[in-house]
Amino acid sequence: MMLDSSRLEALRRRVEQDPGSIAFAQLAEEYRRAGRFQDAVAVCRAGLANHPGYLSARVTLGRTLIELQQLDEGQAELERVLDGAPENFAAIRGLAEIHHRRGELNDALIQYRAALRLAPSDPDLTETVAKLTRALAAETPAARVGSQANTLLASTEHAAIDLASEPPTVERSPVKSLSVAPEVLDPARTDAERTIVALEHWLAALHGARAPRHA
C-alpha cells in the first residue's frame, strides 16, 4: 500500500512529543496498513500502556498480530475488545480469520456469519460464508465413519493385547467364531460401514473370550 509519508511523519512526531497522545492509535494503524507490522505492534503496546481501554488501538494490535502469525496473542486482544464491545465488526472478523487460519472451520463460520449480520452487503464476507458452508457440507459421513473405524480397530488391538497378557491360571473360553452377520454384507452399506460392523462383532467376541468360565 502507498504510504503518505508526510502524514505518517507528522503522526510520529506528535506521538514522540506527547507520549500520552491518543494519536498513537492512528500512527499504529498507518503502520499496519503499510505492512510495517513490528512498528505497529510497538506503537500499540506503548500507547495501550497509557490508554488500556482504547479499543480501536487494541483491534489494530490484534489484527497486526494475526499478520505476524501470532494467533494466540491476536485472539486474546480481539476477545478483550469483544468483552467491551460485543458487536465490534473488525474484532469479530479478526477472530474469524484466526479460526480460519487454524483450520477450525466450524468456529470460523460462526464468526464470519456474525460479521455478515453486521455487514450484510459485504461481498467478500458473503463469498467466504458460502465457501465455508459448502466445504463443511462436503465433509461426507464416510469420513466420520472412517474415524470411527480407526477407534474400533484400536480397541480390538488393545483387547487382543489384554488377552495375551492375562495370567495363564485364568481359564478362558475359546474365542467364538467370527461369523459375519448378514447385515454386514448388505450391499447398501459403504465399505467403511461394513468394516465398522465387522470390527464390532470381532470386539464383542474378544471380550466374550476374556470372561472366566464358571463351574
PALUMFI-229853 format. One record per residue (C-alpha): z, x, y; residue in three letters; residue number from 1. Coordinates in Angstrom, 2 decimals. Layout:
<recs>
- c3,c1,c2,type,seq
- Z,X,Y,ala,NUM;
...
</recs>
This chain:
<recs>
- c3,c1,c2,type,seq
- 0.00,0.00,0.00,met,1;
- -0.84,1.20,3.50,met,2;
- 2.32,2.15,5.31,leu,3;
- 2.85,1.55,9.03,asp,4;
- 4.36,4.97,9.62,ser,5;
- 5.34,4.23,13.22,ser,6;
- 7.28,1.11,12.15,arg,7;
- 8.96,2.95,9.31,leu,8;
- 9.87,5.87,11.56,glu,9;
- 11.35,3.51,14.14,ala,10;
- 13.46,1.81,11.49,leu,11;
- 14.56,5.16,10.07,arg,12;
- 15.68,6.40,13.48,arg,13;
- 17.50,3.15,14.15,arg,14;
- 19.46,3.39,10.90,val,15;
- 20.21,7.08,11.46,glu,16;
- 21.57,6.37,14.92,gln,17;
- 23.63,3.40,13.72,asp,18;
- 24.53,3.68,10.01,pro,19;
- 26.21,0.28,10.25,gly,20;
- 23.00,-1.45,11.37,ser,21;
- 21.61,-4.18,9.15,ile,22;
- 18.17,-2.71,9.83,ala,23;
- 18.75,-0.73,6.64,phe,24;
- 17.53,-3.75,4.67,ala,25;
- 14.16,-3.73,6.44,gln,26;
- 13.85,0.02,6.01,leu,27;
- 14.59,-0.19,2.29,ala,28;
- 12.05,-2.96,1.83,glu,29;
- 9.41,-0.94,3.65,glu,30;
- 10.13,2.00,1.34,tyr,31;
- 9.87,-0.27,-1.71,arg,32;
- 6.53,-1.71,-0.63,arg,33;
- 5.25,1.80,-0.01,ala,34;
- 6.25,2.88,-3.51,gly,35;
- 8.98,5.20,-2.23,arg,36;
- 11.45,3.82,-4.73,phe,37;
- 14.05,6.57,-4.65,gln,38;
- 14.23,6.33,-0.85,asp,39;
- 14.57,2.55,-1.09,ala,40;
- 17.46,2.83,-3.57,val,41;
- 19.26,5.42,-1.44,ala,42;
- 18.95,3.35,1.74,val,43;
- 20.02,0.16,-0.03,cys,44;
- 23.11,1.71,-1.57,arg,45;
- 24.17,3.33,1.67,ala,46;
- 23.72,0.08,3.60,gly,47;
- 25.35,-2.12,0.97,leu,48;
- 28.44,0.08,1.12,ala,49;
- 28.90,-1.33,4.64,asn,50;
- 27.38,-4.78,4.03,his,51;
- 28.03,-5.71,0.36,pro,52;
- 27.22,-9.35,0.95,gly,53;
- 23.73,-8.72,2.35,tyr,54;
- 21.81,-10.48,-0.44,leu,55;
- 18.27,-9.68,0.68,ser,56;
- 19.08,-5.98,0.54,ala,57;
- 20.56,-6.44,-2.92,arg,58;
- 17.36,-8.18,-4.02,val,59;
- 15.39,-5.20,-2.73,thr,60;
- 17.67,-2.88,-4.68,leu,61;
- 17.30,-4.91,-7.86,gly,62;
- 13.51,-5.07,-7.60,arg,63;
- 13.31,-1.35,-6.87,thr,64;
- 15.44,-0.53,-9.91,leu,65;
- 13.02,-2.55,-12.03,ile,66;
- 10.18,-0.35,-10.81,glu,67;
- 12.24,2.69,-11.82,leu,68;
- 12.74,1.16,-15.31,gln,69;
- 16.49,0.96,-14.72,gln,70;
- 16.53,-2.56,-16.10,leu,71;
- 20.25,-2.94,-16.80,asp,72;
- 21.18,-1.85,-13.29,glu,73;
- 18.48,-4.07,-11.80,gly,74;
- 19.68,-7.05,-13.81,gln,75;
- 23.26,-6.53,-12.62,ala,76;
- 22.14,-6.52,-8.98,glu,77;
- 19.98,-9.64,-9.33,leu,78;
- 22.66,-11.55,-11.22,glu,79;
- 25.08,-10.70,-8.42,arg,80;
- 22.61,-12.21,-5.97,val,81;
- 22.34,-15.38,-8.05,leu,82;
- 26.12,-15.70,-8.16,asp,83;
- 25.98,-16.23,-4.40,gly,84;
- 22.55,-17.87,-4.12,ala,85;
- 21.57,-19.58,-7.42,pro,86;
- 18.11,-20.55,-6.12,glu,87;
- 17.09,-17.19,-4.74,asn,88;
- 13.44,-17.11,-5.75,phe,89;
- 12.99,-13.33,-5.68,ala,90;
- 16.09,-12.74,-7.81,ala,91;
- 15.04,-15.33,-10.41,ile,92;
- 11.57,-13.89,-10.64,arg,93;
- 13.00,-10.38,-10.89,gly,94;
- 15.19,-11.42,-13.83,leu,95;
- 12.17,-12.99,-15.48,ala,96;
- 10.30,-9.71,-15.19,glu,97;
- 13.23,-7.78,-16.68,ile,98;
- 13.31,-10.04,-19.74,his,99;
- 9.52,-9.85,-19.98,his,100;
- 9.54,-6.04,-19.94,arg,101;
- 12.15,-6.02,-22.68,arg,102;
- 10.07,-8.35,-24.84,gly,103;
- 12.67,-11.13,-24.54,glu,104;
- 10.02,-13.80,-24.17,leu,105;
- 12.22,-16.89,-24.51,asn,106;
- 14.58,-15.69,-21.78,asp,107;
- 11.64,-14.60,-19.63,ala,108;
- 10.01,-18.02,-19.94,leu,109;
- 13.23,-19.78,-18.91,ile,110;
- 13.43,-17.69,-15.74,gln,111;
- 9.71,-17.98,-14.96,tyr,112;
- 9.94,-21.76,-15.27,arg,113;
- 12.95,-21.79,-12.95,ala,114;
- 10.95,-19.76,-10.42,ala,115;
- 7.95,-22.07,-10.82,leu,116;
- 10.11,-25.08,-10.00,arg,117;
- 10.89,-23.40,-6.69,leu,118;
- 7.26,-22.43,-6.06,ala,119;
- 5.10,-24.92,-7.99,pro,120;
- 1.89,-23.86,-6.25,ser,121;
- 2.22,-20.17,-7.13,asp,122;
- -0.91,-19.37,-9.21,pro,123;
- 0.46,-16.17,-10.73,asp,124;
- 3.60,-17.92,-11.92,leu,125;
- 1.62,-20.84,-13.28,thr,126;
- -0.60,-18.48,-15.28,glu,127;
- 2.35,-16.44,-16.56,thr,128;
- 4.24,-19.53,-17.72,val,129;
- 1.13,-20.80,-19.51,ala,130;
- 0.53,-17.46,-21.25,lys,131;
- 4.12,-17.11,-22.40,leu,132;
- 4.19,-20.71,-23.64,thr,133;
- 1.07,-20.06,-25.72,arg,134;
- 2.46,-16.76,-27.01,ala,135;
- 5.69,-18.36,-28.20,leu,136;
- 3.84,-21.30,-29.74,ala,137;
- 1.68,-18.83,-31.67,ala,138;
- 4.73,-17.44,-33.47,glu,139;
- 3.93,-19.17,-36.77,thr,140;
- 6.51,-20.40,-39.26,pro,141;
- 5.09,-17.80,-41.66,ala,142;
- 6.58,-15.03,-39.51,ala,143;
- 10.01,-16.64,-39.68,arg,144;
- 9.59,-17.21,-43.43,val,145;
- 8.81,-13.53,-43.87,gly,146;
- 12.06,-12.64,-42.14,ser,147;
- 13.98,-14.99,-44.45,gln,148;
- 12.31,-13.41,-47.47,ala,149;
- 13.46,-9.96,-46.39,asn,150;
- 17.04,-11.23,-46.08,thr,151;
- 16.93,-12.77,-49.55,leu,152;
- 15.43,-9.63,-51.02,leu,153;
- 18.25,-7.56,-49.55,ala,154;
- 20.76,-9.99,-51.07,ser,155;
- 19.23,-9.66,-54.54,thr,156;
- 19.29,-5.87,-54.28,glu,157;
- 22.99,-5.93,-53.38,his,158;
- 23.68,-8.34,-56.24,ala,159;
- 21.91,-6.06,-58.70,ala,160;
- 23.90,-3.06,-57.46,ile,161;
- 27.15,-5.01,-57.84,asp,162;
- 26.27,-5.93,-61.43,leu,163;
- 25.51,-2.34,-62.32,ala,164;
- 28.74,-1.06,-60.78,ser,165;
- 31.17,-3.54,-62.40,glu,166;
- 33.69,-2.03,-64.87,pro,167;
- 32.45,-2.14,-68.47,pro,168;
- 35.53,-4.15,-69.52,thr,169;
- 34.27,-7.20,-67.66,val,170;
- 32.38,-9.37,-70.11,glu,171;
- 29.23,-10.81,-68.70,arg,172;
- 26.89,-13.44,-69.98,ser,173;
- 23.28,-12.38,-70.33,pro,174;
- 21.05,-12.87,-67.32,val,175;
- 19.32,-16.20,-67.52,lys,176;
- 15.61,-16.32,-67.96,ser,177;
- 13.96,-16.18,-64.61,leu,178;
- 11.69,-19.10,-65.27,ser,179;
- 9.90,-20.28,-62.17,val,180;
- 10.43,-23.88,-61.17,ala,181;
- 7.28,-25.98,-60.82,pro,182;
- 7.75,-26.36,-57.08,glu,183;
- 7.40,-22.58,-56.70,val,184;
- 3.84,-22.87,-57.93,leu,185;
- 2.99,-25.71,-55.58,asp,186;
- -0.36,-24.64,-54.08,pro,187;
- 0.57,-26.37,-50.83,ala,188;
- 3.19,-23.71,-50.17,arg,189;
- 2.32,-20.46,-48.47,thr,190;
- 2.68,-17.21,-50.36,asp,191;
- 5.73,-16.37,-48.26,ala,192;
- 7.40,-19.70,-49.04,glu,193;
- 6.77,-19.30,-52.77,arg,194;
- 8.26,-15.81,-52.55,thr,195;
- 11.42,-17.17,-50.95,ile,196;
- 11.87,-19.86,-53.63,val,197;
- 11.36,-17.29,-56.39,ala,198;
- 13.89,-14.95,-54.81,leu,199;
- 16.40,-17.80,-54.54,glu,200;
- 16.05,-18.52,-58.28,his,201;
- 16.46,-14.85,-59.11,trp,202;
- 19.53,-14.51,-56.88,leu,203;
- 21.12,-17.59,-58.49,ala,204;
- 20.50,-16.09,-61.93,ala,205;
- 22.08,-12.78,-60.94,leu,206;
- 25.16,-14.48,-59.54,his,207;
- 25.44,-16.55,-62.71,gly,208;
- 25.36,-13.38,-64.77,ala,209;
- 28.32,-11.98,-62.87,arg,210;
- 30.66,-14.84,-63.80,ala,211;
- 33.07,-13.80,-66.63,pro,212;
- 32.82,-15.74,-69.86,arg,213;
- 35.92,-17.67,-70.87,his,214;
- 37.04,-18.13,-74.49,ala,215;
</recs>
